[in-house]
Amino acid sequence: MSDYLQTHIFPRVSISYCLLSFILFVIALHAAQSEWIPAENLPLCTAENAQHFPVITNDGKDGAIVAWRDARNDNYDIYAQRISSKGDILWKPNGIAVCDHEAPQSSPAIVSDLKGGAIIVWGDTRNGNQDSYAQRIDANGGKMWNPVGVEVCTEAALQDDFTVIPDGEGGVIVVWEDWRAGNQDIYAQNISAEGKAVWKQNGISVFSGEGDQYDPALISDGEGGFITVWWDISTPDWNIFAQRIDRTGNAVWDSVKPICTAQGNQGNPTIVSDGNGGAFCVWSDYRNDPNFFTRAQLYAQKIAADGTTLWQKDGIPICELPVNQQQANCVSDGEGGFIVVWWDDRDIFADIYAQRVNVDGKILWDKEGVSICTEGGVQQIPMLVSDGAGGAIAYWLDYREDFGDTTEDAIYAQRINADGTPLWKENGVPVCDANKEQITPRAVAAGVGSAIVVWSDARGDDYDIYIHRVQ
């Protein structure tokens, strides 16, 4: 090869080729990601009238299936949509009808069916009172059960506050608040992968005590059953109780277990698995509040598979600062402990803090919690998903620009590693800061360091469903 060709022609060809390759790479990268990074997020449903209360589960491929309450037909129906890990809308534009019965439907809840589809449970008034129905949707959006849904509970009384987990065999376990006895009790049902009620028709009683029981939260026991916690006002003080139900619908423990019966009130319990058949429970506790309802602190307890409470009686404090701590949400840390996030008002306005606790109840991060967001204004309703690497991704409603004007909020997120170090921009990155209101965000983990967040958004003429991937 001549010196001329080596020194003049080929360098130009190489440079041009590299430049062209780089341009094509950028174009390909943009094409692959463009659905997830438009300036104003990805619209999942912009049908006429309002769409509210989105819920989300994974599709087994780092994508998601979302369901919501939809008023496009001048009646509340349940619709759903699937989105791929790359942001591709996989079903009919604006979603498929899960249930569009002429009676109103509401309060959807969702779990994966472990085969790329989902099971959706909702409240339904076709029989007069609010009952509960369910539908299984396959990976292509096809209905697998009765087209109008299968009965979960049609007892002639109000059912509400549906909470769901997979049963591990392609079905769903549903727990709810039930008024059939004249007060609010806790009931449950298992619907199989084939759409059949596994337990007693209209559900089994988890607890039917005097007074009312509220806000059941549950996790799998790893053996086809579940552990659930709730707060109870059967006594003068509000207390936290738990029960375990096996795969046949029978109580494992001989009686409900008191998790906290300390003086003062306890409420808003949340629960996370310990990975060994037991659970951790975290709640808001007013035992140290001289003014009754102005200052809660977070406490936690470990519950063994046999119902024994393993930490000190009535729980250990998560944060001992004498400030209001509320809205706890937890995920497993993957090593037998958990990570918890909450808001507190130590700096006047509500901020977001987090803590990690190990299997023995030892506080692993700063004893006052690590700050997730202390930006000016109010931050509230924090929630967590695992980051797939021993840490977590927190997301919350944020009013940093308007100091509490609920017509102009935003959604922010932050990733925190196993050591308690925030990994993204200080005080979080915006998931959505569009004009007007964003409400009821829900998220699902979508691979290591990534989450898909969905919410109801008022930027248009009414409320629509928007979605975004943050990483």
C-alpha positions, 0 to 999 in steps of 0.5 A: 500500500502506498504511503499516500493511501495510508496517510491521506485516503484511509484516515479520511475513510476511517474518520468518516466511517467512525463518525457515521457509526457514531451518528447511527449509534446515537440515532439507534439509542434515541429510538430505543429510549425515546418513548421513555424520555419525551419532555412530558412523559408517556401518555398511557391513556388519554381517553375522554373523561377522567382516569384515576387510581392506576395500579401496576404490576410487572409483566415478567420482562421488566415491563408492566401491566397497569389497571385503572378506573375509567369514566370514558363511557360515562360510567366507572369501568376498569381498563388496563394496558401493558407496556414493554421495558422499552416503552412500547404500548402493547395492547389497544391504544388507551387500554382494553376493557377489563370490566365495562359492566353497566354498574360502576366499578372502582378500587382496582388492585393488581398482581402478576399471574406469574405467566406474563399476564395479571389478575385484577380485582375491583369493587363492583356495584352490579348487585347493589352494595359494593361487592368484589370481582376479579379477572385474569388477563393474559400477556396479549390482553385476552380475558381468561375468565368469565367476560364479566369477571368472577365473584370474589365476594358478593355478600350483601354488605360493603367490601372495601380496601382490597389488598392482593398478593399472588398465591404462588400458583397463578392465582390471587389471595384477596384480603379486604374490610367487610361489613357483613357483621355490622362492623368492619372486619377482615376477610379473605379469599383465594381465587385459583388460576382457573378463576375458582374460589378456593376457600369458603364462598364469599371468603373466610373470616381472618378476624371478626372482633368487636369494633372495627378493624382497618387497613389490612396489609399482607405478605406471602408466608412462602407456603401458599398462605399469608400473614396479615396485619391491621389496626384494631379499635376493639379496645379503648386504644387502637392497637396492631394485630396479626394473623397467619392463614394457610393455603387451605384457608385455616388459621395457623396461629391459635389466635390473633397475635398482638403486635403492639398494645402499648398505651396510646394509639397505633395505626397505619401498619405496613408489612414486609417479608423476612424471607424466612416465613415470618415478617416485619411490621412497621406502624405509626405510634402515638405512645409518646404523644401528650396531645393524643394525635399530633406526634406519631413515631415509627415502631417496628416488630419482627414476627416469626413464622409461628407468630412469636414476636421476636423483638422487645414487647410493643416494638423498637423505635425506627427513629427516636426524634420527638417529631411526627413520623407518618406514612411508612413504607417498606421493602426487603433489603435482600439480606433478611432485613428491611428498608423503610421510608417515611415523612417527618416534620423535623424541619417544619415542612414534611420531608422524606427520610429512610432507615435500614434495619437488620434481622436482629432489629439493629439500626444500620444507618444514621440513628435519625434516618438518612435524608431522601428529600429535604427540599423546601415545601412539602413532600408526602406519601413516600413509597419504595420498590427494590432497586435489585441491588440491596438498596431501594428506589423511593418515590413521592408527591412533592410540593417544593415549588408551591409549599402545599398548593395541592393543585401544583404538585410533582412526582420525584424519585431517589435511589438509595444504596445498601449503605444509605447513600443517595445515588441520584441528584440531591433531593431526587430527580423529577419523574413528572413536574408537568403543570397541574396535579399529579396524584396516586403514583404507583411503581414497580421495579424494572431491573437493577436500578430502575423503576416504572412509575404510573400516575393520574395526571391533570395536565389535559382537559381531565385526568389521564394516565401517564407513565415513566421509567426512571433509572 
